[in-house]
């Protein structure tokens, strides 16, 4: 019976090793799944932050474009006014020079 007991002990050990290996494999897959889930959550949060930042930058760009258009318009008005005043000054100076 020593051989039978040894065989049974060996079979029990092999079965226990297989169970431990299966549990380790399951733990590894669970850890991997948790890691992937965490990375996906981080990716989604990152995309949401980037989407908000892009919207903020687009708004800032739109405001800057409007400001530039306003400045160009004001500059054109001032240029026209300056040219008009220079023309008036030129016309005023001509009769005095005659």
Secondary structure, 3 states (H helix, E strand, C coil): CHHHHHHHHHHHHHHHHHHHHHHHHHHHHHHHHHHHHHHHHHHHHHHHHHHHHHHHHHHHHHHHHHHHHHHHHHHHHHHHHHHHHHHHHHHHHHHHHC
